[in-house]
Structures are given as structure tokens and as C-alpha cells.
Amino acid sequence: MNSATLLASLVLFSWATMGAAMNTTTLQSAELKPMQPSEKQVTDAACGHLLTHYGVWSPDSEWIVYDTRSDAAGEKFDGNTIEKVHVNTGEVKTLFTAKNGANCGVVSYSPKNNEVAFILGPENPDENWQYCAYHRQGILLREGPPIIACNLDARDLTPPFTPGALRGGSHVHVFSGDGQWVSYTYEDHILSQFKTPSTEWDINQRNIGISVPVREVKVDKGHKRNHDGAFFSVLVTRTTSFPRPGTDDIQKACEEGWIGVNGYLKTNGERQKRALAFQGQVIANNGLVVSEVFMVDLPDDITIPAMGPLQGTENRMPYPPKGAVQRRLTFTTERRYPGIQGPRHWLHSSPDGTQIAFYMKDDNGIVQLWTVSPNGGQPKQVTHNPWSITSGYSWSMDGKRIAYIKDNSVWITEVSSSKSTRLTPHCSDETSPRPEACVFSPDNRKIAYIRQVQNGGKRYNQIFVCSAPE
């Protein structure tokens, strides 16, 4: 996996492929368009099946990719394989098998190419290097034939470190709309030694990183956990150990998503080609920790340093590149229910980049779907549901609808009218669609999710799909 041949092959492949209302809260109004769509179970093996919140479908909408972690929520990182299942035939193919004591999971497809990215835990783990937030890495796999897998992000734990390499672990890898850049959350092994904040050093805080097919990054092998990477990797957000109350200082950046398939239009008419929306934790004037919607505009060239070295130092986090501009979009600390609320979810925008969706409670304490423009302004409430939303969400590729789970059913909401439609029957808590994923297919015709199903006296996550109305 670490060979120069595999790395070079995948970099060449990546470069070759570059381009490319509901206005009431009554139950009656919630079901203005009753549906009886088909629901289909597509896996049945007596093992775990976990979907990522995004990118579970192949570009042709025929395959769903998943990992095999054993518990329902995927909190145990114990999966050994990355697999895909054909929606129509049920055929299962194994794409990757972890070896040497490592585990793998949290896989997502490129929207353009037959490539997937996922987390790999440490091979040959020992007492000094176990799986954790800063001891994992990204793997990029091209299906081929032949299948080619290699390290996405390089790691260098030997000072003075290497530009383009990171010093910890990446997590939940999300492809950009053109399938070329990859984002993720990141934590830092080097800074994990610092347990208390100080002006003399940074502490380990979650940030957002990206990997870009600029060139292969080779590192010194002075540490046995160092490894090369196929892409050039940098952090693009900046946190602080001492966030000032009432300011835009953040102590955590997480749950990011690319804005638009081709970025977004600024108010001056210029197109920002690449940008990420993310959740940033601020401190309100009353001391409350609140998650707000933030974003960062990204430069075309991410290899140029700005305020400090891209690779960081022995006591400082890696610095964002020149031209990375971080800003806050929502200001909700004075609301009755401030900040992003509800189930864990990653921020996604409409395909045209005009709206970033997120969850927030209304004044009745119900988790609703809201949107905000990347150019700022007041958030818009999209749903007016009588029940709180209980899962992550996804946009249809035509930008008209958003899928999610509430009241133990799969629902879609038409964004322009706020009209919501129940797609699957209400069921018991035990068999309800799970909260981790509810994902539109690229052709807008199907939605994938997970249910727990009894098999041989045990319950296992199984993948289901339902049809979406035209």
C-alpha cells in the first residue's frame, strides 16, 4: 500500500480525471402528499453495515459503499472490510480488507470517479500507538481494475516536519464536487502531549484539513509511524486555545461540507471555486459554548504559507495556507435555543452553492431544518414540522429536496415550498431508520439508510433504499 508505484499510479489517475410550505405544525399538513413508494432491503449478511453521512452511492447510482463495524452506531472502530452492494442484484464486492491488526471504516465515494476514501487505523498497534482521533489516516482507493489503494495524507512526526504532511489523524473524508479535493476533520498527535492551554503552545483541537493532488509527499522515516502520501495536505481552519467570549474565535472546527458542486457566487459576481462550510464552536458572552455555521474560502494554490509554516512546529498547529479566509455566517447566541442543535450532522450546501443547510431548534424546542447563504444574512427556516428531525440529511442533486428521518420514518422536504412528505411508514423505535445516514442517490431517484434487522437471534444493521418521488 505504501509503495511508490501505487502512490504514483493513483496520483496520475487523479490528475488524468481532473476536470470534470409546509407552514403549519399539524400532522394533517405534514402529509399533504401521501406516498406509497417501494422500500427494499439490499443487504442481509449477519454482520454490521454502516453508511457514512454522505457519498455512499457510486456515481452511476447502482452501488452503495459501506463498512462492517459491528455496533449499530459505529462507535466501535472494529470493521475489517470496505464493501459495496449492487442495489438491484444484491451482489456484494469487497474493495479492501484491513491487515496487521488495523481496522477500517467511514467510507465515501467520489461523485465523479470510481474512487473511495476511508479511515484506516494503525497497523501493528502497540501500547504507544492505539487507534484514536490522532492515530488514524485516510486511504484512497481506485476500483480499477486493478484495485489500487494508497495513503491519502502523509504523516511526519519527526521535527522539523514536512510541508504537505500532517502530524496526526484524518477522519470522515469528503470529496469536493469535482471529485478532486478531499476534506476531513483532523487532530494532532504532536500537540496531544499538551494537556492544558498556554500562550507557549497550542493544545490539540479538532480542525478541518484538505488533501489536494498537487504532488506526492515523501517524508523521512525517522519515526516508525511516518508514512508518505499521494496528495499534498494542509489544515484550512484556525482554532485558539483561548477563545474570547462574544467573538468569532473558535475552539473547535468540525462536521464540514463542500459548498456547491462548483463553489458559489459572491455578492460582487465573482465565483469562489472552492469553499467549505463547517461547525465552529464559539463562547457566548454568558460563557455558553455554542456551535455556529462558519465557512472558509480556499485558494487555488494551497502550497503557499501565510502566518506560519504549513507543517506547524513542535508547539504550534499547522497553519492554513495563504488565501484561506475563515468567517462566521450565523449569530444565534441570543436566541431562546442558540446554536446548531439536534442530531450529529455534517453541513452540506445545495448543489448550486446558494444555501447551506443546518439544524436548529425553533422557539418551541423542535429541531428544524434551516439554511443560510455563504454570503451571510439571516437564516431561513425550511421545515415547520411537529416532530424534531432525528438524523443527518442530504440534498437531492437537483437542489430541490432534502431527505432526513423523523417520527421513525424517511421524509423529504421541498425546499422552496417547505412541504414535507413521508416516504416510509411509521414504525417502532426498534426498527426505525437509524440516525447516521439518509442519502439521496446521484440520479435523485432513491434514498439509502440503515435499519436494524433480526437475524439468528441477533440484530444487525442492514442497508435499505426507498424510492423518491419525481
C-alpha positions in Angstrom: 0.0 0.0 0.0 2.9 2.4 0.7 4.9 1.6 -2.4 6.0 4.4 -4.7 4.4 2.6 -7.6 0.9 2.6 -6.1 1.2 6.2 -5.0 2.4 7.4 -8.4 -0.3 5.4 -10.1 -3.1 7.0 -8.1 -1.7 10.5 -8.4 -1.6 10.1 -12.2 -5.1 8.7 -12.2 -6.4 11.6 -10.2 -4.7 14.2 -12.5 -6.0 12.3 -15.5 -9.6 12.5 -14.3 -9.3 16.2 -13.1 -11.9 18.5 -14.5 -14.9 17.4 -14.8 -44.9 25.1 2.6 -45.2 23.4 5.0 -46.2 26.4 7.1 -48.2 24.7 9.9 -47.3 22.2 12.5 -50.2 19.8 12.2 -49.9 16.1 11.3 -52.5 16.6 8.6 -50.5 19.2 6.7 -47.3 17.2 7.2 -48.8 14.5 4.8 -50.3 16.6 2.1 -48.8 14.2 -0.5 -49.2 10.7 0.9 -46.7 8.3 -0.7 -46.6 4.5 -1.1 -43.1 4.2 -2.5 -41.2 0.9 -2.7 -38.8 0.1 0.2 -36.2 -2.5 -0.3 -33.7 -4.3 1.9 -30.4 -4.6 -0.1 -28.1 -6.4 2.4 -28.8 -9.4 4.6 -25.5 -10.8 5.8 -25.2 -11.5 9.6 -22.7 -8.7 10.2 -22.7 -4.9 10.7 -23.3 -2.5 7.8 -22.5 1.2 8.3 -23.2 4.1 6.0 -21.4 7.4 6.0 -23.5 10.5 6.2 -22.5 11.5 2.6 -21.2 9.9 -0.6 -22.4 6.4 -0.1 -23.6 6.0 -3.8 -21.4 5.2 -6.8 -21.6 7.9 -9.5 -23.9 5.8 -11.6 -26.4 5.2 -8.6 -26.1 1.4 -8.9 -23.8 0.6 -5.9 -23.8 1.6 -2.2 -20.5 1.5 -0.3 -20.3 0.7 3.4 -18.1 -0.6 6.2 -18.6 -3.5 8.5 -18.3 -2.1 12.0 -20.2 -4.3 14.5 -22.3 -2.0 16.6 -25.4 -0.1 15.5 -23.9 3.4 15.8 -20.4 2.5 14.6 -18.8 3.8 17.8 -16.6 0.7 17.9 -14.0 1.1 15.2 -13.7 -2.7 14.6 -14.6 -3.1 10.9 -12.3 -5.2 8.8 -13.6 -4.6 5.3 -14.8 -1.9 2.9 -17.6 -3.4 0.7 -20.1 -2.4 -1.9 -23.5 -3.8 -2.7 -25.4 -3.6 -6.0 -28.8 -2.1 -5.3 -30.7 -4.2 -7.9 -29.0 -7.5 -7.7 -27.7 -7.6 -4.1 -24.2 -8.6 -5.3 -21.5 -7.8 -2.8 -17.9 -7.0 -3.6 -15.1 -6.5 -1.1 -13.0 -3.5 -2.0 -10.5 -3.5 0.9 -9.5 -5.8 3.8 -7.5 -4.4 6.7 -4.5 -6.3 7.8 -1.9 -6.5 10.6 -4.4 -5.6 13.4 -5.7 -2.5 11.7 -9.4 -1.7 11.2 -11.2 0.4 8.6 -14.4 2.3 8.1 -16.3 5.5 7.3 -16.1 5.2 3.5 -17.4 7.7 0.9 -17.5 7.7 -2.9 -16.1 10.3 -5.3 -19.0 12.0 -7.1 -17.2 11.7 -10.4 -14.9 8.7 -10.4 -14.8 5.1 -9.2 -12.7 6.1 -6.2 -13.5 5.8 -2.5 -11.8 7.3 0.6 -12.0 5.9 4.1 -10.3 5.7 7.5 -7.6 3.2 8.3 -6.5 2.6 11.9 -2.9 1.7 12.9 -1.3 -1.4 11.6 0.5 -3.4 14.3 -0.9 -1.3 17.1 1.2 -1.2 20.3 0.9 0.3 23.8 2.2 3.6 22.4 0.1 3.8 19.3 -3.5 2.7 19.6 -6.5 3.8 17.4 -7.7 7.3 18.5 -8.6 10.6 16.9 -4.9 11.5 16.1 -3.8 8.0 15.2 -5.7 7.3 12.0 -5.2 8.1 8.4 -7.0 8.4 5.1 -6.8 5.7 2.3 -7.7 6.5 -1.3 -8.8 3.5 -3.4 -9.4 3.3 -7.1 -11.6 0.4 -8.1 -9.8 -0.3 -11.3 -9.3 -3.0 -12.4 -6.8 -3.4 -10.9 -7.8 -2.0 -7.4 -5.2 0.5 -6.3 -5.1 1.7 -2.7 -2.6 4.1 -1.1 -2.2 6.6 1.7 -4.1 9.8 1.0 -2.5 12.1 3.6 1.2 11.8 4.6 2.3 11.8 8.2 5.6 13.2 9.6 6.2 13.0 13.4 9.9 14.0 13.1 10.8 17.7 13.6 11.1 20.0 11.7 8.2 18.1 9.8 7.4 18.2 6.1 5.3 20.7 4.2 2.3 18.8 2.8 2.3 16.2 5.6 0.3 16.2 8.8 1.2 15.0 12.3 -1.9 13.2 13.4 -5.1 11.6 12.1 -7.7 12.5 9.5 -11.4 11.4 9.8 -14.5 11.3 7.6 -13.2 12.0 4.1 -15.5 14.1 1.8 -14.8 14.6 -1.9 -15.3 18.0 -3.5 -17.9 18.4 -6.2 -15.4 17.7 -9.0 -14.1 14.7 -7.2 -10.5 16.1 -7.0 -10.0 17.6 -3.5 -10.8 15.8 -0.2 -11.7 17.3 3.1 -11.8 15.8 6.6 -11.6 16.6 10.3 -8.1 16.4 11.9 -6.5 16.0 15.3 -2.8 16.4 16.1 -0.5 13.8 17.8 2.3 16.2 18.4 0.1 18.6 20.4 -1.7 15.9 22.3 1.1 16.0 24.8 0.0 19.4 26.0 -2.9 18.9 28.4 -3.6 22.5 29.5 -3.8 25.7 27.4 -0.8 28.1 27.4 0.4 31.0 25.4 3.6 29.0 24.8 1.9 26.2 22.9 -1.3 25.1 21.1 -3.3 22.3 22.5 -4.8 19.6 20.3 -8.1 20.9 19.0 -10.2 19.5 16.1 -9.7 21.3 12.8 -10.5 20.9 9.1 -7.9 19.7 6.7 -7.8 19.1 3.0 -5.7 16.9 0.6 -5.1 18.0 -2.9 -3.5 16.2 -5.9 -0.6 18.6 -6.2 2.1 16.1 -5.8 3.2 13.0 -3.8 4.6 13.9 -0.4 7.5 11.9 0.8 8.7 12.0 4.4 11.7 10.9 6.4 11.2 7.5 8.0 12.8 8.5 11.3 9.6 7.6 13.2 8.0 4.2 12.5 4.6 5.8 12.2 5.7 8.2 9.5 4.4 7.4 6.0 4.2 9.0 2.5 1.0 10.3 1.0 -0.4 10.6 -2.5 -1.8 14.1 -2.0 -0.5 17.4 -0.5 -2.3 18.0 2.8 -2.9 21.2 4.8 -5.1 22.5 7.6 -7.5 25.2 6.4 -9.1 26.3 9.7 -7.6 28.0 12.8 -8.7 27.4 16.3 -7.5 29.1 19.5 -6.7 27.8 23.0 -8.1 30.9 24.5 -11.4 31.8 22.6 -12.7 35.3 23.7 -16.3 35.3 24.7 -18.6 37.2 22.4 -16.2 37.0 19.4 -15.7 34.8 16.3 -12.8 32.9 18.0 -13.4 29.1 17.7 -12.1 26.3 19.9 -13.3 23.5 17.5 -14.0 23.1 13.8 -15.8 20.0 12.6 -18.6 18.5 10.5 -17.6 20.2 7.3 -19.0 20.0 3.7 -18.1 21.5 0.3 -20.1 24.5 -0.8 -21.6 23.9 -4.2 -20.5 21.5 -6.9 -18.6 24.4 -8.4 -18.3 26.7 -5.4 -20.6 29.8 -5.1 -21.1 33.3 -6.4 -20.0 36.2 -4.2 -22.1 39.3 -3.9 -19.7 41.0 -6.4 -20.5 38.4 -9.1 -17.1 36.6 -8.7 -17.1 32.8 -8.4 -15.3 31.3 -5.4 -14.3 28.0 -6.9 -13.8 26.1 -3.6 -15.1 26.7 -0.1 -16.1 24.6 2.9 -18.9 25.1 5.4 -18.3 23.8 8.9 -19.4 24.0 12.5 -17.3 26.2 14.7 -17.6 26.3 18.5 -17.7 29.8 20.0 -18.1 31.1 23.5 -21.1 33.3 24.1 -20.9 36.3 26.4 -22.6 34.3 29.1 -19.9 31.6 28.8 -22.1 29.1 27.0 -20.4 27.0 24.3 -22.4 27.4 21.0 -21.8 25.8 17.6 -22.4 28.2 14.7 -22.1 28.0 10.9 -18.7 29.0 9.7 -17.0 28.7 6.3 -13.6 29.1 4.8 -12.8 30.2 1.2 -9.9 28.2 -0.2 -7.2 29.5 -2.6 -6.4 27.7 -5.9 -2.8 27.1 -4.7 -2.8 25.6 -1.2 1.0 25.2 -1.0 1.9 28.8 -0.1 2.3 29.5 3.6 1.0 32.7 5.3 1.0 33.3 9.1 3.2 30.3 9.8 4.6 27.0 8.4 2.0 24.8 6.8 3.5 21.8 8.6 3.4 23.5 12.0 6.1 23.4 14.7 6.8 21.3 17.8 4.4 23.5 19.8 2.1 25.0 17.2 -0.7 23.6 15.0 -0.1 23.5 11.2 -1.1 26.9 9.8 -3.6 27.4 6.9 -2.2 28.4 3.5 -2.2 31.9 2.1 -5.7 32.9 0.8 -7.7 30.7 3.2 -10.3 33.1 4.6 -12.4 31.9 7.6 -15.6 33.6 8.6 -18.7 33.2 10.6 -22.2 33.0 9.0 -24.7 32.6 11.9 -25.0 34.7 15.1 -27.6 32.9 17.2 -26.3 33.2 20.8 -29.2 35.4 21.8 -31.9 33.0 20.6 -34.1 31.0 23.0 -32.3 27.9 21.8 -29.0 29.2 20.5 -26.7 27.5 18.0 -26.7 24.4 15.9 -28.9 21.7 17.6 -30.2 18.3 17.0 -28.6 15.0 15.9 -25.0 15.0 14.7 -24.8 16.2 11.2 -22.4 17.5 8.6 -23.1 20.7 6.9 -24.0 20.4 3.2 -25.0 23.0 0.6 -27.3 23.0 -2.3 -25.5 21.9 -5.5 -25.6 25.4 -6.8 -23.9 26.7 -3.7 -26.6 29.2 -2.7 -27.8 27.6 0.5 -26.0 25.8 3.4 -28.3 23.6 5.4 -28.1 23.0 9.2 -30.3 22.1 12.1 -31.5 24.5 14.8 -34.4 24.4 17.3 -37.4 26.6 16.7 -38.9 28.6 19.6 -40.9 25.5 20.6 -37.8 23.4 21.0 -38.3 21.3 17.9 -35.3 20.6 15.7 -36.0 22.1 12.3 -34.0 22.4 9.1 -32.7 25.9 8.3 -30.5 27.4 5.5 -28.1 30.3 5.3 -26.3 31.9 2.3 -22.5 31.6 2.1 -22.7 35.4 1.6 -24.3 35.8 5.0 -27.6 37.2 6.1 -30.4 35.9 8.3 -31.0 32.1 8.4 -34.2 30.8 6.7 -36.4 28.2 8.4 -37.2 25.5 5.9 -39.2 22.9 7.9 -42.1 23.6 10.2 -42.5 20.1 11.5 -44.4 18.8 14.5 -41.6 16.4 15.3 -37.8 17.0 15.7 -35.6 15.7 12.9 -33.5 12.8 14.2 -30.9 12.1 11.5 -28.3 13.6 9.2 -29.6 14.9 5.9 -28.8 15.1 2.2 -29.7 17.3 -0.7 -31.0 15.9 -4.0 -28.7 16.7 -6.8 -31.3 18.9 -8.5 -31.2 21.0 -5.3 -35.0 20.9 -4.8 -35.4 18.4 -1.9 -33.7 17.4 1.3 -34.0 13.9 2.8 -33.9 13.1 6.5 -35.5 11.0 9.2 -38.2 12.0 11.8 -41.1 10.3 13.5 -39.4 6.9 12.8 -39.8 7.4 9.0 -37.8 8.7 6.0 -39.1 12.1 4.8 -38.3 14.6 2.2 -38.9 18.4 2.2 -39.3 20.5 -0.9 -37.0 23.4 0.0 -38.8 26.1 -2.0 -42.3 25.4 -0.5 -41.4 23.7 2.8 -43.8 20.9 2.0 -42.8 17.7 3.7 -43.7 14.1 2.5 -43.4 10.9 4.5 -41.8 8.2 2.3 -41.8 5.2 4.6 -44.4 4.0 7.2 -44.1 5.0 10.8 -42.6 2.1 12.7 -41.3 1.1 16.2 -38.2 2.6 17.7 -36.5 -0.8 17.4 -36.9 -0.9 13.6 -36.8 2.8 12.8 -34.3 4.1 10.2 -31.1 4.9 12.1 -29.8 8.5 12.5 -26.4 8.2 10.9 -27.3 8.5 7.3 -30.2 9.3 4.9 -28.6 9.8 1.5 -30.0 10.7 -1.9 -28.7 8.9 -4.9 -27.0 11.0 -7.6 -29.9 10.3 -10.0 -32.3 11.7 -7.4 -34.5 8.6 -7.5 -33.5 6.7 -4.4 -32.6 7.3 -0.7 -30.3 5.0 1.3 -30.5 4.4 5.0 -30.0 1.8 7.7 -32.5 -0.3 9.7 -31.7 -2.9 12.4 -33.0 -6.4 11.4 -33.3 -9.6 13.4 -31.1 -12.4 12.1 -30.4 -15.7 14.0 -31.3 -14.2 17.4 -29.2 -11.1 16.9 -29.9 -7.7 15.4 -27.7 -6.3 12.6 -27.6 -3.0 10.7 -28.9 -3.7 7.1 -29.0 -1.3 4.2 -32.4 -0.2 2.8 -33.4 2.0 0.0 -36.7 3.7 -0.8 -37.8 5.4 -3.9 -38.1 9.2 -4.0 -40.9 10.9 -5.9 -40.1 12.7 -9.1 
